[in-house]
Amino acid sequence: MAATPKGAQKVRVDYNIDKQVHDDFVRACQAKGYAPQIVAERVFRKFVETGQM
């Protein structure tokens, strides 16, 4: 039997962020219909690939 590849693993990220900045970010994501964790993942990925935001 062939092994099936595992799905993407998730990691909980724990950072201290100013509450007002966090709340503004979550509100902006909700207004655009995006999930905040998806936006953060894409920013992380873009930074790793290009070295800039």
Secondary structure, DSSP 8 states (H G I E B T S, - for coil): ------------------HHHHHHHHHHHHHHT--HHHHHHHHHHHHHHHS--
